[in-house]
């Protein structure tokens, strides 16, 4: 494979990944493992149920986890989970979670 083809392939991969990451439903799939498909579970039996939270509360919570200023028993786990999220990801994810009925 030529260098140009490699570069195009890499750029295409990262573009597709970025487009997928800005989709709240796609982002939530990794959250659903612990929080449930409808955000109805207390993650690992230790967290608060996030279903019904408004977007601002979710964003504030996720930023708190990311900065290490929020959280109880799940603080360490959640800090690792949100570390990879961009500001846009957090907004889109929070908007999606707050829309779950």
Secondary structure, 3 states (H helix, E strand, C coil): CCHHHHHHHHHHHHHHHHHHHCCHHHHHHHHHHHHCCCCCCCHHHCCCCCCCCCHHHHHHHHHHHHHCCCCCCCHHHHHHHHCCCCHHHHHHHHHHHHHCC
